[in-house]
Amino acid sequence: MAISDNLRGALYMNLSMFGFTVNDTFMKAVTQDVPLYQAIALRGVIALIGLLLVARLTHSFTLALPRHASGLIVLRSLAEVAATILFLTALMHMPLANLSAVMQVTPLAVTLGAALYYKDKIGWRRMTAILIGFAGVMIILRPGSDGFDVWSVMGLASVVAVVVRDLAVRPLPRDVPSMMVALGAAVAVTLMGLVGTLLQGWHPVTLLQFAQISGAGVMLIIGYICAVTAVGDVGFVAPFRYMSLMWAILLGWTVFGSLPDLWALFGALIVVATGIYTLWRERKRRLDPPVKA
């Protein structure tokens, strides 16, 4: 039986979110004993080798990039470095599901950032959904409570870095291979990890720890490849990004024995609901015929 593009895209997106979340799980587990920057450097080397191999196999490796495109890739890579440091530092001290729930606000934040920087038009309905989604994040973190600390702030800051990362390449020409964008980020993050080891030092790793880091690198590659392969109707495929929250709750419970409390779940539901609504409104706006004056 033939599989439609939408169903295939949904499956790839779900597999992508699974890959990214398993990567986070491995990194949270291994950084309990291995210095953070050493783990980032080792994972980066593995991911870089894998991405280079895929780029060569798909004939998407090229250094002949326009200067404008190279500048955008550098900017995106620097934002990726900031997002990686902030996210993984927060992940070391926060429950996996809680931080994943906070990150679900990223599509809303990207929509708002595009409106502020690129002057995209968003109606009052989507703006209301964005504000409600941000309120959901506040419910998850609950400022003023014992659970709100510097790690929560780092989690929010990582969202900002991801927004900059995603918006940086919006003017990128369509003929620039996405694999080159991923390679630029992988090189920058790996170099950052190697430089960080000069401050944290280099510790010997056990076979289990190396297997965890290797698994993180492999799942990172799988997550990225599946994400760029997830073609189909955006309104149908994109909401499956929120499956990462389900995987985070499941892996956080089975691996670390932690579950989000009811307030965090309530806030996460608000964020996911407003995110899906915003995607639906964007799809509806594109499909509706323009209103004549």
N, C-alpha and C positions, 0 to 999 in steps of 0.2 A: 504494500500500500504506500502510495506516494505521501510524503510529508510536506505540508505547506510551508512557505517561507516564514510565516508567523510562528508556527509551532516549532520549527527548527531554530528560529531566532530565540524563542523563549527557552528552549532547552539549553542552547549555548549560553544565554545570559545567566540562567540558573547555575550551570556548571562553572561559569566565570566567578560568580559570587561565592560559590563553594570553594573554589581554588584560592581566592583572595582571603577568605575567612580561615581556611586551614593554614595558610601562610601566617596569618596573624597569631593563630593558636601556637604554631611551632615557635614563633619568635617570642611570644610571651613566656612559653615554657623554658626556652633555652637561655633567655636573658636573666633568669633567676640566678644563674651560676656563671654564665659567660658574660664578660663586659659587653655593653650594648654596641659600641662602635666596632668591636671585633666581630660580633655576630653580623652586623650590617655589612662589613667588608667581605666576610666569607660568603654570605648569601649573595652579595653583589657580584662577586667573581663567578659564581655558579650561574646566576641569572644572565650575566653578560655573555658567557660562553653559549648558553642556550639561545639567546636572542640573536647572536651573531650567526649561529648555525641556521636558525630559521630564516634570517634575512638572506643568507646565501642561497638556501634552497628555494626560496620564493623569488629570487632575483630582485629583491627590494633594497639591497645595500648599495648606496651611492654616496659619494662625498661631493658630488657636483650639485650643491644646493645654492640657490640665490642668497645673496648676503642678507636680505631682509628675512628670509626664512631661517637662516642660521641664527640671527639675533633673537627671533621668537623662540627657537628651540633652546637657546641658552637661557633665556628668561624662564621658560617653563621648567627647565632642568634645575635652576636655582630654587624655584618654588617647590619643586619635588623634594629637594634636599631639606628645605625647611619643614615641609609637611611630614617627611619621614622621621626627622628628629623629634618633632613635637608629638606625633602620633605614637611612636614606639616608646617614648619616655612616659607618656600618659598611660600606655597600655601596660607597662611594667607595674603600675600602681593602681590601676582601675580594673574592675571586672570587665571581661571581654564583651559581654552583652550590653553593659551600660555605655561603654565607649562606642560600640557599634550603633547603638540607638542614637547617640549624639551625631554620629557621622551621617545618619540618614537625612539630616537637614541640608546636606550639601547641595542637592538639586535645587532646593528652594533658594539657598544662598547664591547659587550661580545665576538663577533667574533674576534675582534682585541686583546682583553685581552687573549683569548685562544691561539691565535697565539704567543703572547709574552711570556706567562707563560708556557703553555703546548706544545709549539712548533708545533701547528697545522699549516698545510700548507695552505696558501691562495694565490691564483694566483693574477696576476696584475689586473685582472678585478674586483675581489672582493675588493682588496685594493683600487682601484680607486673609487669604489662605496662607501666604508667607508669614504674616504676623502671628497667626494662630500656630503655625508650625514652630516658630521661634519660641512661642509661649510653651509649646510642648517640650522643647529642649530644657527650658527653665524648670519645668516640672520634673524632668529626669534628674537634673543636677541639684535642684532645690537650693539656691543660694541662701546662705545663713544657717544651713543645717550642717551637721558634722561631716556629711558626705561631700560637701563642697569644699575643695581645697585647691592648691596650686596645680594639681594634676588635672582637675576638671577644667581649669583655665587653659592648660596646655591642649586639652582635647578640643576646646572651642577654637584656640589659635590654629590648630591643625586644619580645621574646617576653612578658616580664612586663607591659609596657604593653598589648600586644594582649589579654592575658588580662583585665586590668582593663577594657579597652574592651568586650570581649564580655560580661563578666559584669555590667557596669554597667546594661545595658538589659534584662537578663533580667526584672525586674519590670514592664517597660513594657507598658501595656495593648495588647491586640491590635488595637484600632481606630486606633492611631497609625500613620500611613503610614510605611513604611520609607524612602520617599524624603525625608521630613522629617528623619529620622535622618542620612541621607547628606548632606543639605544643611547640617545643623548642623556636621558634621565638616568639610565642604568650606570653609565660612566660617571656621571656627577655624584650619584649616591655612593657608588663604590669608592671613589676618591675621597669623599667625605668620611667614609668609614675608616679608610686607611690613615687619614690625617688624625682622626679621633683616637686611633690606637696609640699615637704618640703621647697623648695625655693620659689615657687609661691603662696603657700597657697591653701586653699580649700574653694571654694565659693558655696553657696547654688544654686541649679539648679531648673529651672522651669519645669513644666510637659512637655512643648514643647521641651526644651533643652534636657531633659532626653530621650524623644521620638526620637530626632535627633541622639543622641549618640547611642541609642539602634538600630536604623535603620542602622547606620554606621557599628555596630558590626555584625548585621545579614547579611548585604550586603557583608561584608568582607568574611564571611563564605561561602556565596553562590558563590562569585567570585572564591574563592580557590577551592571549591569542583568541580565547573564546569570546572575550568582550568585543574585539574588532570583527569577529566572524558572525556575531549575532545580528544578522540582517532581518528586515521585516518591517512591518508597520510600527513606528515608534510608539504610538499610543498603546499598542498591544505588548511590545517587547520590553519597553523601558520600565514599566512597573515591576518587572521581575528582578530589578536591582534590589528591591527591598527584601528579597529572599535572604540576603546576607544577614539580616537581623535574626531570622529564624535559625540559620546555621550558627550564628554567634551564641544564641541562647542554648542551643543543643550542645555545642562543643564546650561552652563555658560550664555547663552542668556536668557533662560526662568527663571532661578532662580536669577541670579545676574545682568541681563541686560547688559552683556558685550559680545562683539564680537571681535575676533582678527582682526587686520588690514590686508591690502592686503600683506604687506611684511611678516607678520607672517604666513599667509596662503600659500604664495609662498614658504617660507622656509619649512613649514610643508609638503607640497607636495613633495619637494625634498627629505626630510628625509624618508617619506613613500615609495616613488618610489625606492630609493636606498636600503631600507630595504627589500622590496619585491624582488628586483633584486638579492640581496645577498642570500636570501632564495632559489630562483630559481637556482642560480649557485651552491649552496651547494647540492641541490637535484639532479641536473644534474651530478655533480661530483660523487655522490654516485651511481647513476644508470649506468653511462657510464662504459663499461668494461675497465679494466686496460690495458694500452698500453705496449706491449711487447718490450723489448729492442732488 
